[in-house]
């Protein structure tokens, strides 16, 4: 994931994420192949990552033309969820620990 540690004190605890969890070898490979991660990344081990909502576009339910209002995250428990067209599932990250991906890969190689 992109490094946004300066954004909030307990980052990334309780953050909403649209990227699915990946295994350790795939996480390492993605840092080499994904252009978005070339400028920097942070590896995070997450204990719990329940699906919490969707990321998508909200439409105005009163407008017969269904005018698009805004893109954003909407929780499953929010009344506006029925007016969303989802692009991605959103997971809530809980029990987060920042890890050194290169050290994790090296330890995996020694096993």
C-alpha positions in Angstrom: 0.0 0.0 0.0 1.1 3.6 -0.5 2.8 5.2 2.4 0.5 7.7 4.2 1.9 7.4 7.7 1.8 11.2 8.2 -1.9 11.4 7.6 -3.1 10.1 11.0 -1.6 9.0 14.3 -2.5 5.3 14.2 -2.3 4.8 10.5 -3.2 2.3 9.0 -5.3 0.9 11.9 -9.0 1.0 11.1 -8.3 2.3 7.6 -10.6 1.4 4.7 -8.8 -0.3 1.9 -9.9 -1.4 -1.5 -6.9 -3.6 -2.3 -7.3 -7.3 -1.4 -4.9 -9.0 1.0 -2.1 -10.9 -0.8 0.4 -13.6 0.2 4.0 -12.7 1.1 5.6 -13.8 -2.3 2.9 -11.9 -4.3 3.4 -8.8 -2.1 7.1 -8.8 -2.8 6.5 -9.4 -6.6 4.0 -6.6 -6.8 6.5 -4.1 -5.4 8.8 -5.0 -8.4 6.0 -5.0 -11.1 3.4 -2.4 -10.1 4.1 1.1 -11.4 2.1 2.7 -8.5 4.4 1.1 -5.9 7.6 2.2 -7.6 7.5 5.6 -5.8 7.2 3.9 -2.4 5.2 1.5 -0.4 4.6 0.1 3.1 4.0 -3.5 3.9 1.4 -4.1 6.5 0.5 -7.4 8.2 -3.2 -7.3 9.1 -5.0 -9.7 11.5 -8.6 -8.8 10.7 -9.9 -7.4 7.4 -13.7 -7.7 7.3 -15.6 -6.4 4.3 -17.2 -3.2 5.4 -18.7 -1.5 2.4 -18.1 -0.4 -1.2 -16.2 2.3 -3.0 -18.2 3.6 -5.9 -20.3 6.4 -7.2 -23.4 7.8 -5.4 -26.4 8.8 -7.5 -29.2 11.2 -6.6 -32.2 9.0 -6.0 -34.6 11.9 -6.6 -33.3 12.6 -10.1 -34.9 10.5 -12.8 -31.8 10.8 -14.9 -29.8 9.4 -12.0 -27.3 12.2 -11.9 -23.9 11.2 -10.5 -23.1 13.0 -7.2 -19.8 11.9 -5.9 -17.3 9.0 -5.8 -16.5 7.6 -2.4 -16.8 5.0 0.3 -20.1 3.9 1.7 -20.5 1.4 4.6 -23.0 -1.4 4.3 -24.9 0.0 7.2 -25.4 3.5 5.6 -28.8 4.2 4.1 -27.1 5.6 0.9 -25.7 2.2 0.0 -28.7 1.4 -2.2 -27.8 4.4 -4.4 -24.3 3.4 -4.9 -22.8 1.7 -8.0 -19.9 -0.2 -6.6 -16.4 -0.3 -8.2 -14.6 -2.1 -5.3 -15.3 -3.9 -2.0 -13.9 -2.0 1.0 -12.2 -3.9 3.8 -11.5 -2.4 7.3 -7.9 -3.0 8.4 -7.6 -4.1 12.1 -4.7 -5.4 14.1 -2.1 -3.7 11.8 1.6 -4.2 12.0 4.1 -2.5 9.7 6.7 -5.0 8.4 10.0 -5.0 6.5 9.0 -6.8 3.3 12.6 -7.6 2.4 13.3 -9.1 5.8 10.1 -11.2 5.6 11.1 -12.6 2.2 14.6 -13.4 3.5 13.1 -15.2 6.5 10.8 -17.2 4.2 13.7 -18.2 2.0 15.6 -19.6 5.0 12.7 -22.0 5.8 
